[in-house]
């Protein structure tokens, strides 16, 4: 398995999260950096195991945490 829990991937995730939270319009659309998006998609693809849906906190494992904008908004409120 490829370790994708790296500073670069975590930084890209943070920037994408910030863009979604701070720059979303009334329809939920936002502009994100394509390099950040492709980094996160690549990391997610590399971390997926065949036919297994495993999600965790990201600490000590090589899986990406998936959350929706609604999940983030619930934490902010």
Secondary structure as UniProt FT lines:
FT   HELIX           7..22
FT   TURN            26..27
FT   HELIX           34..47
FT   TURN            50..51
FT   HELIX           69..76
//
